[in-house]
Amino acid sequence: MIIGAVWDQSLSDKVSVGDKILSINDFNLEELDECQLLFFKLTSITKETNIFKLKDKDGNIKEVEIKEE
């Protein structure tokens, strides 16, 4: 799963278009194949505050906390 847009400008210094989402709240998305990702419901693993583990274009891995509004 790849970040396609960053709607919240307050996240623009932490999240970039093209970053790969490795996990959300310790749920490893890399274990899912393309078909599973298409039918996967993010609501089953997301909370009010979520920790996204991302890999940027340079291969750096970072964790970003994102709160629902």
Residue, then its C-alpha position, 0 to 999 in steps of 0.5 A: m500500500i502506497i501513500g497517494a495523497v497527503w490531505d492534512q498539510s500538518l502531516s506534510d513534513k512526516v508523510s510523503v506521496g510514494d511512502k510505502i505503508l508497512s504496518i498500521n498499529d503493528f498490523n503488518l500489511e506486507e503479509l497481505d497479497e494484492c487481492q487481500l489488500l483490495f478487500f481489506k477493511l482498514t476499520s478493522i485495525t484502526k483506532e482514534t490514534n494510529i501508528f503508521k510504519l512507513k518506508d520512504k523513497d530512500g528506504n528509511i523507515k519511520e513511524v508516524e502517529i496520526k489521530e482521527e479527526 
